[in-house]
């Protein structure tokens, strides 16, 4: 009887059940479509990231001379950058800002731009000596506008703010390891070259058989008993 009742219920409500199941299937289809679209978008984004450039511009003191500053330009993205152009300007147009722009712009790529900057490739601008006109330079705030394109032709435009007051009181202790190693290698190379060219002679102390005989004679004269003792032992 229970089975018959169940069959009767299904027959009487077949339309309603069909509608419910259709609604469930439709809902699942919509969810699947949304997930598929999200996956496609994520895949496209990952592909763009693998070919996307990203230009970084920072003010950096030299490791071996902390009073010398340059602008360091680097492509930190995974893709190459094309048609890279820079525009430097000071926030307040002070003498310090104008002097910084003039010093950094000695490198022509800042004024003329770059046709290509590969992934991980870095360049340095002209240098400025911070101890000259320090009071004005340390208060400077420069704006660097960078425009470039990716390999697919997608345009990018970044505005980078450089605050030089962050470096006030900056200093280092001791000699940088890489600089110290370079100077030591340079000194070794110079000494080897002097020896190879005969500019200097190597100091060599030799100890010959004549030196040994002379030393033995001096010992025998100073300590005659040593010779007598040696004769008794031989007998």
Buried (B, 14 or more C-beta within 10 A) or exposed (E): EEEEEEEEEEEEEEEEEEEEEEEEEEEEEEEEEEEEEEEEEEEEEEEBEEBBBBBBBEBBBBEBEBBBBBBBBBBEBBBBBBBBBBEBEBBEEBEBBBBBBEBBBEBEBBEEBBEEBEBEEEBBBBBBBBEEBBEBBBBBBBBBBBBBBBEEEEEBEEEBEBEBEEBEEEEEEEEBEEEEEEEEEEEEEEEEEEEEEEEEEEEEEEEEEEEEEEEEEEEBEEEEEEEEEEEEEEE
